[in-house]
Amino acid sequence: MARLKAWLSDKQKRRATRIAREKGLTCPECGSSEPVPKDEVQAHPDGGANVLMRCEEKECTNTSEMALVLSPKEAKALGLHTLGERPEAR
């Protein structure tokens, strides 16, 4: 899996946050259900992607990475288009 820093637009970050809530992604440290995207994406060869997330709770000391796993359809809907194994935010 390729790891690429992709600058996500504010609109893409909002969509990723909404998808994370819909999928029930929570912080493993504090249990917050409001993780927010980092600007780092892992591409899957099949067109899917992992959007790395972080917890924004002030009291949380979580240093582990959380990932929002996207299917190829979800990645495309989010505006991540793969070129080989390198996603490109559009």
HTML snippet that shows the backbone in 3Dmol.js (N, CA, C, O; Angstrom):
<script src="https://3Dmol.org/build/3Dmol-min.js"></script>
<div id="view" style="width:600px;height:400px;position:relative"></div>
<script>
const pdb = `
ATOM      1  N   MET A   1       0.842  -1.167   0.000  1.00  0.00           N
ATOM      2  CA  MET A   1       0.000   0.000   0.000  1.00  0.00           C
ATOM      3  C   MET A   1       0.895   1.241   0.000  1.00  0.00           C
ATOM      4  O   MET A   1       1.813   1.345   0.814  1.00  0.00           O
ATOM      5  N   ALA A   2       0.638   2.151  -0.881  1.00  0.00           N
ATOM      6  CA  ALA A   2       1.412   3.384  -0.953  1.00  0.00           C
ATOM      7  C   ALA A   2       0.891   4.376   0.075  1.00  0.00           C
ATOM      8  O   ALA A   2      -0.311   4.440   0.334  1.00  0.00           O
ATOM      9  N   ARG A   3       1.785   5.138   0.650  1.00  0.00           N
ATOM     10  CA  ARG A   3       1.385   6.174   1.602  1.00  0.00           C
ATOM     11  C   ARG A   3       1.725   7.510   0.956  1.00  0.00           C
ATOM     12  O   ARG A   3       2.845   7.716   0.488  1.00  0.00           O
ATOM     13  N   LEU A   4       0.779   8.392   0.935  1.00  0.00           N
ATOM     14  CA  LEU A   4       0.948   9.661   0.260  1.00  0.00           C
ATOM     15  C   LEU A   4       0.276  10.747   1.068  1.00  0.00           C
ATOM     16  O   LEU A   4      -0.851  10.581   1.535  1.00  0.00           O
ATOM     17  N   LYS A   5       0.966  11.852   1.230  1.00  0.00           N
ATOM     18  CA  LYS A   5       0.299  12.999   1.841  1.00  0.00           C
ATOM     19  C   LYS A   5      -0.487  13.695   0.741  1.00  0.00           C
ATOM     20  O   LYS A   5       0.075  14.161  -0.250  1.00  0.00           O
ATOM     21  N   ALA A   6      -1.764  13.753   0.932  1.00  0.00           N
ATOM     22  CA  ALA A   6      -2.635  14.412  -0.023  1.00  0.00           C
ATOM     23  C   ALA A   6      -3.347  15.530   0.709  1.00  0.00           C
ATOM     24  O   ALA A   6      -3.926  15.310   1.773  1.00  0.00           O
ATOM     25  N   TRP A   7      -3.309  16.695   0.163  1.00  0.00           N
ATOM     26  CA  TRP A   7      -3.990  17.823   0.802  1.00  0.00           C
ATOM     27  C   TRP A   7      -5.455  17.732   0.461  1.00  0.00           C
ATOM     28  O   TRP A   7      -5.856  17.939  -0.684  1.00  0.00           O
ATOM     29  N   LEU A   8      -6.239  17.425   1.448  1.00  0.00           N
ATOM     30  CA  LEU A   8      -7.674  17.311   1.256  1.00  0.00           C
ATOM     31  C   LEU A   8      -8.315  18.690   1.400  1.00  0.00           C
ATOM     32  O   LEU A   8      -7.943  19.474   2.273  1.00  0.00           O
ATOM     33  N   SER A   9      -9.267  18.964   0.545  1.00  0.00           N
ATOM     34  CA  SER A   9      -9.992  20.225   0.650  1.00  0.00           C
ATOM     35  C   SER A   9     -10.876  20.187   1.884  1.00  0.00           C
ATOM     36  O   SER A   9     -11.112  19.122   2.454  1.00  0.00           O
ATOM     37  N   ASP A  10     -11.361  21.341   2.295  1.00  0.00           N
ATOM     38  CA  ASP A  10     -12.271  21.394   3.440  1.00  0.00           C
ATOM     39  C   ASP A  10     -13.520  20.548   3.172  1.00  0.00           C
ATOM     40  O   ASP A  10     -14.031  19.884   4.075  1.00  0.00           O
ATOM     41  N   LYS A  11     -14.001  20.576   1.940  1.00  0.00           N
ATOM     42  CA  LYS A  11     -15.181  19.799   1.562  1.00  0.00           C
ATOM     43  C   LYS A  11     -14.895  18.303   1.691  1.00  0.00           C
ATOM     44  O   LYS A  11     -15.737  17.557   2.189  1.00  0.00           O
ATOM     45  N   GLN A  12     -13.715  17.857   1.248  1.00  0.00           N
ATOM     46  CA  GLN A  12     -13.349  16.448   1.365  1.00  0.00           C
ATOM     47  C   GLN A  12     -13.202  16.046   2.835  1.00  0.00           C
ATOM     48  O   GLN A  12     -13.585  14.940   3.216  1.00  0.00           O
ATOM     49  N   LYS A  13     -12.653  16.936   3.656  1.00  0.00           N
ATOM     50  CA  LYS A  13     -12.516  16.641   5.086  1.00  0.00           C
ATOM     51  C   LYS A  13     -13.882  16.508   5.744  1.00  0.00           C
ATOM     52  O   LYS A  13     -14.085  15.621   6.573  1.00  0.00           O
ATOM     53  N   ARG A  14     -14.818  17.377   5.384  1.00  0.00           N
ATOM     54  CA  ARG A  14     -16.171  17.290   5.943  1.00  0.00           C
ATOM     55  C   ARG A  14     -16.832  15.970   5.533  1.00  0.00           C
ATOM     56  O   ARG A  14     -17.466  15.303   6.351  1.00  0.00           O
ATOM     57  N   ARG A  15     -16.674  15.601   4.253  1.00  0.00           N
ATOM     58  CA  ARG A  15     -17.250  14.343   3.776  1.00  0.00           C
ATOM     59  C   ARG A  15     -16.627  13.154   4.505  1.00  0.00           C
ATOM     60  O   ARG A  15     -17.339  12.240   4.921  1.00  0.00           O
ATOM     61  N   ALA A  16     -15.297  13.161   4.662  1.00  0.00           N
ATOM     62  CA  ALA A  16     -14.609  12.063   5.352  1.00  0.00           C
ATOM     63  C   ALA A  16     -15.077  11.971   6.799  1.00  0.00           C
ATOM     64  O   ALA A  16     -15.266  10.871   7.319  1.00  0.00           O
ATOM     65  N   THR A  17     -15.264  13.104   7.447  1.00  0.00           N
ATOM     66  CA  THR A  17     -15.758  13.122   8.831  1.00  0.00           C
ATOM     67  C   THR A  17     -17.154  12.523   8.895  1.00  0.00           C
ATOM     68  O   THR A  17     -17.460  11.756   9.808  1.00  0.00           O
ATOM     69  N   ARG A  18     -18.000  12.866   7.935  1.00  0.00           N
ATOM     70  CA  ARG A  18     -19.372  12.326   7.890  1.00  0.00           C
ATOM     71  C   ARG A  18     -19.342  10.816   7.669  1.00  0.00           C
ATOM     72  O   ARG A  18     -20.070  10.077   8.332  1.00  0.00           O
ATOM     73  N   ILE A  19     -18.507  10.355   6.742  1.00  0.00           N
ATOM     74  CA  ILE A  19     -18.399   8.914   6.475  1.00  0.00           C
ATOM     75  C   ILE A  19     -17.893   8.186   7.720  1.00  0.00           C
ATOM     76  O   ILE A  19     -18.379   7.104   8.048  1.00  0.00           O
ATOM     77  N   ALA A  20     -16.915   8.779   8.415  1.00  0.00           N
ATOM     78  CA  ALA A  20     -16.372   8.168   9.636  1.00  0.00           C
ATOM     79  C   ALA A  20     -17.475   8.009  10.685  1.00  0.00           C
ATOM     80  O   ALA A  20     -17.553   6.974  11.346  1.00  0.00           O
ATOM     81  N   ARG A  21     -18.325   9.025  10.841  1.00  0.00           N
ATOM     82  CA  ARG A  21     -19.444   8.938  11.784  1.00  0.00           C
ATOM     83  C   ARG A  21     -20.420   7.844  11.364  1.00  0.00           C
ATOM     84  O   ARG A  21     -20.884   7.061  12.192  1.00  0.00           O
ATOM     85  N   GLU A  22     -20.730   7.800  10.054  1.00  0.00           N
ATOM     86  CA  GLU A  22     -21.660   6.792   9.547  1.00  0.00           C
ATOM     87  C   GLU A  22     -21.136   5.379   9.777  1.00  0.00           C
ATOM     88  O   GLU A  22     -21.911   4.458  10.037  1.00  0.00           O
ATOM     89  N   LYS A  23     -19.804   5.208   9.680  1.00  0.00           N
ATOM     90  CA  LYS A  23     -19.197   3.889   9.872  1.00  0.00           C
ATOM     91  C   LYS A  23     -18.911   3.589  11.344  1.00  0.00           C
ATOM     92  O   LYS A  23     -18.480   2.487  11.680  1.00  0.00           O
ATOM     93  N   GLY A  24     -19.148   4.557  12.211  1.00  0.00           N
ATOM     94  CA  GLY A  24     -18.950   4.342  13.639  1.00  0.00           C
ATOM     95  C   GLY A  24     -17.497   4.364  14.087  1.00  0.00           C
ATOM     96  O   GLY A  24     -17.159   3.749  15.099  1.00  0.00           O
ATOM     97  N   LEU A  25     -16.630   5.059  13.357  1.00  0.00           N
ATOM     98  CA  LEU A  25     -15.216   5.149  13.738  1.00  0.00           C
ATOM     99  C   LEU A  25     -15.078   5.963  15.028  1.00  0.00           C
ATOM    100  O   LEU A  25     -15.573   7.086  15.124  1.00  0.00           O
ATOM    101  N   THR A  26     -14.403   5.380  16.008  1.00  0.00           N
ATOM    102  CA  THR A  26     -14.202   6.063  17.282  1.00  0.00           C
ATOM    103  C   THR A  26     -12.724   6.015  17.663  1.00  0.00           C
ATOM    104  O   THR A  26     -11.973   5.160  17.195  1.00  0.00           O
ATOM    105  N   CYS A  27     -12.334   6.932  18.505  1.00  0.00           N
ATOM    106  CA  CYS A  27     -10.974   6.976  19.018  1.00  0.00           C
ATOM    107  C   CYS A  27     -10.768   5.790  19.964  1.00  0.00           C
ATOM    108  O   CYS A  27     -11.561   5.598  20.886  1.00  0.00           O
ATOM    109  N   PRO A  28      -9.720   4.993  19.751  1.00  0.00           N
ATOM    110  CA  PRO A  28      -9.502   3.842  20.630  1.00  0.00           C
ATOM    111  C   PRO A  28      -9.082   4.237  22.050  1.00  0.00           C
ATOM    112  O   PRO A  28      -9.194   3.433  22.976  1.00  0.00           O
ATOM    113  N   GLU A  29      -8.607   5.452  22.220  1.00  0.00           N
ATOM    114  CA  GLU A  29      -8.139   5.914  23.535  1.00  0.00           C
ATOM    115  C   GLU A  29      -9.281   6.461  24.393  1.00  0.00           C
ATOM    116  O   GLU A  29      -9.469   6.035  25.533  1.00  0.00           O
ATOM    117  N   CYS A  30     -10.046   7.414  23.832  1.00  0.00           N
ATOM    118  CA  CYS A  30     -11.068   8.087  24.643  1.00  0.00           C
ATOM    119  C   CYS A  30     -12.503   7.738  24.244  1.00  0.00           C
ATOM    120  O   CYS A  30     -13.442   8.074  24.965  1.00  0.00           O
ATOM    121  N   GLY A  31     -12.679   7.070  23.105  1.00  0.00           N
ATOM    122  CA  GLY A  31     -14.011   6.686  22.669  1.00  0.00           C
ATOM    123  C   GLY A  31     -14.765   7.765  21.918  1.00  0.00           C
ATOM    124  O   GLY A  31     -15.928   7.569  21.566  1.00  0.00           O
ATOM    125  N   SER A  32     -14.121   8.915  21.660  1.00  0.00           N
ATOM    126  CA  SER A  32     -14.783   9.998  20.937  1.00  0.00           C
ATOM    127  C   SER A  32     -15.212   9.511  19.555  1.00  0.00           C
ATOM    128  O   SER A  32     -14.478   8.792  18.877  1.00  0.00           O
ATOM    129  N   SER A  33     -16.402   9.914  19.158  1.00  0.00           N
ATOM    130  CA  SER A  33     -16.898   9.548  17.832  1.00  0.00           C
ATOM    131  C   SER A  33     -16.748  10.699  16.855  1.00  0.00           C
ATOM    132  O   SER A  33     -17.467  10.772  15.858  1.00  0.00           O
ATOM    133  N   GLU A  34     -15.821  11.594  17.136  1.00  0.00           N
ATOM    134  CA  GLU A  34     -15.608  12.750  16.267  1.00  0.00           C
ATOM    135  C   GLU A  34     -14.172  12.846  15.756  1.00  0.00           C
ATOM    136  O   GLU A  34     -13.577  13.921  15.830  1.00  0.00           O
ATOM    137  N   PRO A  35     -13.592  11.754  15.238  1.00  0.00           N
ATOM    138  CA  PRO A  35     -12.242  11.884  14.681  1.00  0.00           C
ATOM    139  C   PRO A  35     -12.275  12.755  13.418  1.00  0.00           C
ATOM    140  O   PRO A  35     -13.278  12.796  12.706  1.00  0.00           O
ATOM    141  N   VAL A  36     -11.174  13.440  13.158  1.00  0.00           N
ATOM    142  CA  VAL A  36     -11.083  14.302  11.985  1.00  0.00           C
ATOM    143  C   VAL A  36      -9.922  13.841  11.107  1.00  0.00           C
ATOM    144  O   VAL A  36      -8.947  13.282  11.610  1.00  0.00           O
ATOM    145  N   PRO A  37     -10.023  14.076   9.789  1.00  0.00           N
ATOM    146  CA  PRO A  37      -8.984  13.613   8.875  1.00  0.00           C
ATOM    147  C   PRO A  37      -7.668  14.365   9.038  1.00  0.00           C
ATOM    148  O   PRO A  37      -7.639  15.569   9.290  1.00  0.00           O
ATOM    149  N   LYS A  38      -6.581  13.611   8.885  1.00  0.00           N
ATOM    150  CA  LYS A  38      -5.261  14.202   8.724  1.00  0.00           C
ATOM    151  C   LYS A  38      -5.081  14.377   7.220  1.00  0.00           C
ATOM    152  O   LYS A  38      -5.934  13.942   6.447  1.00  0.00           O
ATOM    153  N   ASP A  39      -4.010  14.993   6.799  1.00  0.00           N
ATOM    154  CA  ASP A  39      -3.774  15.144   5.362  1.00  0.00           C
ATOM    155  C   ASP A  39      -2.902  14.012   4.840  1.00  0.00           C
ATOM    156  O   ASP A  39      -1.932  14.245   4.118  1.00  0.00           O
ATOM    157  N   GLU A  40      -3.254  12.786   5.209  1.00  0.00           N
ATOM    158  CA  GLU A  40      -2.481  11.648   4.759  1.00  0.00           C
ATOM    159  C   GLU A  40      -3.432  10.548   4.312  1.00  0.00           C
ATOM    160  O   GLU A  40      -4.393  10.210   5.004  1.00  0.00           O
ATOM    161  N   VAL A  41      -3.141  10.001   3.142  1.00  0.00           N
ATOM    162  CA  VAL A  41      -3.994   8.988   2.537  1.00  0.00           C
ATOM    163  C   VAL A  41      -3.133   7.795   2.154  1.00  0.00           C
ATOM    164  O   VAL A  41      -2.023   7.959   1.647  1.00  0.00           O
ATOM    165  N   GLN A  42      -3.645   6.595   2.395  1.00  0.00           N
ATOM    166  CA  GLN A  42      -2.996   5.372   1.932  1.00  0.00           C
ATOM    167  C   GLN A  42      -3.845   4.822   0.804  1.00  0.00           C
ATOM    168  O   GLN A  42      -5.043   4.592   0.970  1.00  0.00           O
ATOM    169  N   ALA A  43      -3.213   4.611  -0.358  1.00  0.00           N
ATOM    170  CA  ALA A  43      -3.943   4.109  -1.524  1.00  0.00           C
ATOM    171  C   ALA A  43      -3.971   2.593  -1.537  1.00  0.00           C
ATOM    172  O   ALA A  43      -3.002   1.940  -1.148  1.00  0.00           O
ATOM    173  N   HIS A  44      -5.084   2.037  -1.984  1.00  0.00           N
ATOM    174  CA  HIS A  44      -5.203   0.602  -2.200  1.00  0.00           C
ATOM    175  C   HIS A  44      -5.077   0.360  -3.702  1.00  0.00           C
ATOM    176  O   HIS A  44      -5.557   1.174  -4.490  1.00  0.00           O
ATOM    177  N   PRO A  45      -4.454  -0.718  -4.111  1.00  0.00           N
ATOM    178  CA  PRO A  45      -4.328  -1.010  -5.546  1.00  0.00           C
ATOM    179  C   PRO A  45      -5.681  -1.122  -6.259  1.00  0.00           C
ATOM    180  O   PRO A  45      -5.764  -0.887  -7.465  1.00  0.00           O
ATOM    181  N   ASP A  46      -6.740  -1.480  -5.523  1.00  0.00           N
ATOM    182  CA  ASP A  46      -8.059  -1.646  -6.144  1.00  0.00           C
ATOM    183  C   ASP A  46      -8.825  -0.335  -6.308  1.00  0.00           C
ATOM    184  O   ASP A  46      -9.947  -0.336  -6.813  1.00  0.00           O
ATOM    185  N   GLY A  47      -8.230   0.787  -5.885  1.00  0.00           N
ATOM    186  CA  GLY A  47      -8.897   2.081  -6.005  1.00  0.00           C
ATOM    187  C   GLY A  47      -9.464   2.596  -4.706  1.00  0.00           C
ATOM    188  O   GLY A  47      -9.867   3.756  -4.630  1.00  0.00           O
ATOM    189  N   GLY A  48      -9.506   1.764  -3.676  1.00  0.00           N
ATOM    190  CA  GLY A  48      -9.952   2.209  -2.360  1.00  0.00           C
ATOM    191  C   GLY A  48      -8.828   2.990  -1.682  1.00  0.00           C
ATOM    192  O   GLY A  48      -7.755   3.176  -2.257  1.00  0.00           O
ATOM    193  N   ALA A  49      -9.081   3.439  -0.474  1.00  0.00           N
ATOM    194  CA  ALA A  49      -8.064   4.219   0.241  1.00  0.00           C
ATOM    195  C   ALA A  49      -8.342   4.201   1.733  1.00  0.00           C
ATOM    196  O   ALA A  49      -9.465   3.950   2.171  1.00  0.00           O
ATOM    197  N   ASN A  50      -7.302   4.471   2.502  1.00  0.00           N
ATOM    198  CA  ASN A  50      -7.429   4.717   3.937  1.00  0.00           C
ATOM    199  C   ASN A  50      -7.134   6.193   4.153  1.00  0.00           C
ATOM    200  O   ASN A  50      -6.095   6.693   3.724  1.00  0.00           O
ATOM    201  N   VAL A  51      -8.046   6.887   4.816  1.00  0.00           N
ATOM    202  CA  VAL A  51      -7.817   8.279   5.197  1.00  0.00           C
ATOM    203  C   VAL A  51      -7.416   8.246   6.670  1.00  0.00           C
ATOM    204  O   VAL A  51      -8.201   7.821   7.518  1.00  0.00           O
ATOM    205  N   LEU A  52      -6.199   8.693   6.975  1.00  0.00           N
ATOM    206  CA  LEU A  52      -5.739   8.677   8.357  1.00  0.00           C
ATOM    207  C   LEU A  52      -6.457   9.765   9.137  1.00  0.00           C
ATOM    208  O   LEU A  52      -6.637  10.886   8.662  1.00  0.00           O
ATOM    209  N   MET A  53      -6.866   9.400  10.355  1.00  0.00           N
ATOM    210  CA  MET A  53      -7.679  10.278  11.182  1.00  0.00           C
ATOM    211  C   MET A  53      -6.975  10.535  12.511  1.00  0.00           C
ATOM    212  O   MET A  53      -6.086   9.783  12.911  1.00  0.00           O
ATOM    213  N   ARG A  54      -7.387  11.611  13.192  1.00  0.00           N
ATOM    214  CA  ARG A  54      -6.859  11.922  14.516  1.00  0.00           C
ATOM    215  C   ARG A  54      -8.016  12.371  15.407  1.00  0.00           C
ATOM    216  O   ARG A  54      -9.064  12.806  14.929  1.00  0.00           O
ATOM    217  N   CYS A  55      -7.796  12.253  16.709  1.00  0.00           N
ATOM    218  CA  CYS A  55      -8.810  12.664  17.669  1.00  0.00           C
ATOM    219  C   CYS A  55      -8.571  14.128  18.035  1.00  0.00           C
ATOM    220  O   CYS A  55      -7.429  14.548  18.216  1.00  0.00           O
ATOM    221  N   GLU A  56      -9.642  14.894  18.143  1.00  0.00           N
ATOM    222  CA  GLU A  56      -9.513  16.306  18.498  1.00  0.00           C
ATOM    223  C   GLU A  56      -9.968  16.616  19.915  1.00  0.00           C
ATOM    224  O   GLU A  56     -10.005  17.782  20.309  1.00  0.00           O
ATOM    225  N   GLU A  57     -10.316  15.589  20.688  1.00  0.00           N
ATOM    226  CA  GLU A  57     -10.697  15.828  22.081  1.00  0.00           C
ATOM    227  C   GLU A  57      -9.488  16.376  22.836  1.00  0.00           C
ATOM    228  O   GLU A  57      -8.406  15.791  22.782  1.00  0.00           O
ATOM    229  N   LYS A  58      -9.664  17.482  23.531  1.00  0.00           N
ATOM    230  CA  LYS A  58      -8.548  18.143  24.221  1.00  0.00           C
ATOM    231  C   LYS A  58      -7.907  17.260  25.278  1.00  0.00           C
ATOM    232  O   LYS A  58      -6.690  17.302  25.459  1.00  0.00           O
ATOM    233  N   GLU A  59      -8.700  16.466  25.976  1.00  0.00           N
ATOM    234  CA  GLU A  59      -8.170  15.629  27.048  1.00  0.00           C
ATOM    235  C   GLU A  59      -7.537  14.339  26.531  1.00  0.00           C
ATOM    236  O   GLU A  59      -6.876  13.635  27.294  1.00  0.00           O
ATOM    237  N   CYS A  60      -7.725  14.020  25.267  1.00  0.00           N
ATOM    238  CA  CYS A  60      -7.254  12.749  24.715  1.00  0.00           C
ATOM    239  C   CYS A  60      -5.755  12.812  24.424  1.00  0.00           C
ATOM    240  O   CYS A  60      -5.253  13.788  23.866  1.00  0.00           O
ATOM    241  N   THR A  61      -5.070  11.771  24.806  1.00  0.00           N
ATOM    242  CA  THR A  61      -3.623  11.692  24.557  1.00  0.00           C
ATOM    243  C   THR A  61      -3.316  10.628  23.512  1.00  0.00           C
ATOM    244  O   THR A  61      -2.204  10.101  23.475  1.00  0.00           O
ATOM    245  N   ASN A  62      -4.278  10.311  22.672  1.00  0.00           N
ATOM    246  CA  ASN A  62      -4.117   9.253  21.676  1.00  0.00           C
ATOM    247  C   ASN A  62      -3.005   9.599  20.693  1.00  0.00           C
ATOM    248  O   ASN A  62      -3.017  10.661  20.069  1.00  0.00           O
ATOM    249  N   THR A  63      -2.056   8.699  20.567  1.00  0.00           N
ATOM    250  CA  THR A  63      -0.978   8.886  19.586  1.00  0.00           C
ATOM    251  C   THR A  63      -1.043   7.811  18.511  1.00  0.00           C
ATOM    252  O   THR A  63      -0.253   7.834  17.567  1.00  0.00           O
ATOM    253  N   SER A  64      -1.970   6.873  18.638  1.00  0.00           N
ATOM    254  CA  SER A  64      -2.087   5.840  17.609  1.00  0.00           C
ATOM    255  C   SER A  64      -2.912   6.373  16.438  1.00  0.00           C
ATOM    256  O   SER A  64      -3.757   7.255  16.592  1.00  0.00           O
ATOM    257  N   GLU A  65      -2.639   5.813  15.280  1.00  0.00           N
ATOM    258  CA  GLU A  65      -3.367   6.244  14.093  1.00  0.00           C
ATOM    259  C   GLU A  65      -4.687   5.506  13.982  1.00  0.00           C
ATOM    260  O   GLU A  65      -4.790   4.325  14.313  1.00  0.00           O
ATOM    261  N   MET A  66      -5.675   6.213  13.519  1.00  0.00           N
ATOM    262  CA  MET A  66      -6.958   5.626  13.162  1.00  0.00           C
ATOM    263  C   MET A  66      -7.073   5.785  11.657  1.00  0.00           C
ATOM    264  O   MET A  66      -6.562   6.752  11.093  1.00  0.00           O
ATOM    265  N   ALA A  67      -7.727   4.862  11.015  1.00  0.00           N
ATOM    266  CA  ALA A  67      -7.887   4.971   9.569  1.00  0.00           C
ATOM    267  C   ALA A  67      -9.341   4.741   9.184  1.00  0.00           C
ATOM    268  O   ALA A  67      -9.991   3.804   9.647  1.00  0.00           O
ATOM    269  N   LEU A  68      -9.821   5.612   8.337  1.00  0.00           N
ATOM    270  CA  LEU A  68     -11.130   5.452   7.725  1.00  0.00           C
ATOM    271  C   LEU A  68     -10.899   4.670   6.442  1.00  0.00           C
ATOM    272  O   LEU A  68     -10.281   5.180   5.507  1.00  0.00           O
ATOM    273  N   VAL A  69     -11.392   3.435   6.388  1.00  0.00           N
ATOM    274  CA  VAL A  69     -11.195   2.571   5.228  1.00  0.00           C
ATOM    275  C   VAL A  69     -12.304   2.840   4.223  1.00  0.00           C
ATOM    276  O   VAL A  69     -13.489   2.697   4.526  1.00  0.00           O
ATOM    277  N   LEU A  70     -11.896   3.232   3.017  1.00  0.00           N
ATOM    278  CA  LEU A  70     -12.860   3.565   1.969  1.00  0.00           C
ATOM    279  C   LEU A  70     -12.825   2.524   0.863  1.00  0.00           C
ATOM    280  O   LEU A  70     -11.756   2.085   0.439  1.00  0.00           O
ATOM    281  N   SER A  71     -13.992   2.140   0.406  1.00  0.00           N
ATOM    282  CA  SER A  71     -14.097   1.271  -0.766  1.00  0.00           C
ATOM    283  C   SER A  71     -13.724   2.107  -1.997  1.00  0.00           C
ATOM    284  O   SER A  71     -13.671   3.334  -1.908  1.00  0.00           O
ATOM    285  N   PRO A  72     -13.467   1.469  -3.133  1.00  0.00           N
ATOM    286  CA  PRO A  72     -13.192   2.252  -4.349  1.00  0.00           C
ATOM    287  C   PRO A  72     -14.313   3.247  -4.662  1.00  0.00           C
ATOM    288  O   PRO A  72     -14.048   4.373  -5.082  1.00  0.00           O
ATOM    289  N   LYS A  73     -15.558   2.829  -4.458  1.00  0.00           N
ATOM    290  CA  LYS A  73     -16.700   3.710  -4.731  1.00  0.00           C
ATOM    291  C   LYS A  73     -16.695   4.914  -3.775  1.00  0.00           C
ATOM    292  O   LYS A  73     -16.926   6.047  -4.198  1.00  0.00           O
ATOM    293  N   GLU A  74     -16.428   4.658  -2.476  1.00  0.00           N
ATOM    294  CA  GLU A  74     -16.389   5.738  -1.491  1.00  0.00           C
ATOM    295  C   GLU A  74     -15.220   6.688  -1.765  1.00  0.00           C
ATOM    296  O   GLU A  74     -15.362   7.905  -1.644  1.00  0.00           O
ATOM    297  N   ALA A  75     -14.063   6.127  -2.134  1.00  0.00           N
ATOM    298  CA  ALA A  75     -12.891   6.962  -2.429  1.00  0.00           C
ATOM    299  C   ALA A  75     -13.176   7.877  -3.617  1.00  0.00           C
ATOM    300  O   ALA A  75     -12.820   9.056  -3.604  1.00  0.00           O
ATOM    301  N   LYS A  76     -13.814   7.330  -4.630  1.00  0.00           N
ATOM    302  CA  LYS A  76     -14.152   8.134  -5.809  1.00  0.00           C
ATOM    303  C   LYS A  76     -15.160   9.221  -5.450  1.00  0.00           C
ATOM    304  O   LYS A  76     -15.029  10.363  -5.891  1.00  0.00           O
ATOM    305  N   ALA A  77     -16.172   8.863  -4.646  1.00  0.00           N
ATOM    306  CA  ALA A  77     -17.179   9.841  -4.226  1.00  0.00           C
ATOM    307  C   ALA A  77     -16.555  10.954  -3.381  1.00  0.00           C
ATOM    308  O   ALA A  77     -17.027  12.090  -3.394  1.00  0.00           O
ATOM    309  N   LEU A  78     -15.488  10.617  -2.646  1.00  0.00           N
ATOM    310  CA  LEU A  78     -14.792  11.609  -1.823  1.00  0.00           C
ATOM    311  C   LEU A  78     -13.896  12.508  -2.673  1.00  0.00           C
ATOM    312  O   LEU A  78     -13.430  13.551  -2.215  1.00  0.00           O
ATOM    313  N   GLY A  79     -13.663  12.086  -3.919  1.00  0.00           N
ATOM    314  CA  GLY A  79     -12.816  12.881  -4.804  1.00  0.00           C
ATOM    315  C   GLY A  79     -11.378  12.418  -4.824  1.00  0.00           C
ATOM    316  O   GLY A  79     -10.497  13.152  -5.271  1.00  0.00           O
ATOM    317  N   LEU A  80     -11.122  11.201  -4.343  1.00  0.00           N
ATOM    318  CA  LEU A  80      -9.779  10.627  -4.412  1.00  0.00           C
ATOM    319  C   LEU A  80      -9.741   9.705  -5.616  1.00  0.00           C
ATOM    320  O   LEU A  80     -10.426   8.683  -5.651  1.00  0.00           O
ATOM    321  N   HIS A  81      -8.947  10.067  -6.589  1.00  0.00           N
ATOM    322  CA  HIS A  81      -8.820   9.264  -7.797  1.00  0.00           C
ATOM    323  C   HIS A  81      -7.423   8.682  -7.815  1.00  0.00           C
ATOM    324  O   HIS A  81      -6.447   9.411  -7.641  1.00  0.00           O
ATOM    325  N   THR A  82      -7.311   7.383  -8.022  1.00  0.00           N
ATOM    326  CA  THR A  82      -6.000   6.755  -7.981  1.00  0.00           C
ATOM    327  C   THR A  82      -5.346   6.759  -9.344  1.00  0.00           C
ATOM    328  O   THR A  82      -5.990   6.606 -10.381  1.00  0.00           O
ATOM    329  N   LEU A  83      -4.065   6.937  -9.299  1.00  0.00           N
ATOM    330  CA  LEU A  83      -3.222   6.817 -10.478  1.00  0.00           C
ATOM    331  C   LEU A  83      -2.211   5.741 -10.112  1.00  0.00           C
ATOM    332  O   LEU A  83      -1.206   6.021  -9.458  1.00  0.00           O
ATOM    333  N   GLY A  84      -2.473   4.530 -10.528  1.00  0.00           N
ATOM    334  CA  GLY A  84      -1.652   3.419 -10.073  1.00  0.00           C
ATOM    335  C   GLY A  84      -1.986   3.201  -8.615  1.00  0.00           C
ATOM    336  O   GLY A  84      -3.123   2.862  -8.286  1.00  0.00           O
ATOM    337  N   GLU A  85      -1.016   3.388  -7.734  1.00  0.00           N
ATOM    338  CA  GLU A  85      -1.262   3.254  -6.304  1.00  0.00           C
ATOM    339  C   GLU A  85      -1.184   4.596  -5.601  1.00  0.00           C
ATOM    340  O   GLU A  85      -1.135   4.637  -4.372  1.00  0.00           O
ATOM    341  N   ARG A  86      -1.170   5.673  -6.328  1.00  0.00           N
ATOM    342  CA  ARG A  86      -1.033   6.984  -5.700  1.00  0.00           C
ATOM    343  C   ARG A  86      -2.321   7.779  -5.851  1.00  0.00           C
ATOM    344  O   ARG A  86      -2.649   8.212  -6.956  1.00  0.00           O
ATOM    345  N   PRO A  87      -3.060   7.980  -4.760  1.00  0.00           N
ATOM    346  CA  PRO A  87      -4.293   8.748  -4.882  1.00  0.00           C
ATOM    347  C   PRO A  87      -3.992  10.217  -5.106  1.00  0.00           C
ATOM    348  O   PRO A  87      -2.969  10.739  -4.664  1.00  0.00           O
ATOM    349  N   GLU A  88      -4.876  10.844  -5.778  1.00  0.00           N
ATOM    350  CA  GLU A  88      -4.730  12.264  -6.045  1.00  0.00           C
ATOM    351  C   GLU A  88      -6.015  12.942  -5.600  1.00  0.00           C
ATOM    352  O   GLU A  88      -7.096  12.604  -6.082  1.00  0.00           O
ATOM    353  N   ALA A  89      -5.907  13.877  -4.704  1.00  0.00           N
ATOM    354  CA  ALA A  89      -7.090  14.605  -4.245  1.00  0.00           C
ATOM    355  C   ALA A  89      -7.465  15.616  -5.318  1.00  0.00           C
ATOM    356  O   ALA A  89      -6.617  16.363  -5.806  1.00  0.00           O
ATOM    357  N   ARG A  90      -8.741  15.631  -5.680  1.00  0.00           N
ATOM    358  CA  ARG A  90      -9.207  16.582  -6.700  1.00  0.00           C
ATOM    359  C   ARG A  90     -10.319  17.423  -6.152  1.00  0.00           C
ATOM    360  O   ARG A  90     -10.847  18.284  -6.857  1.00  0.00           O
TER     361      ARG A  90
END
`;
const viewer = $3Dmol.createViewer("view");
viewer.addModel(pdb, "pdb");
viewer.setStyle({}, {cartoon: {color: "spectrum"}});
viewer.zoomTo();
viewer.render();
</script>
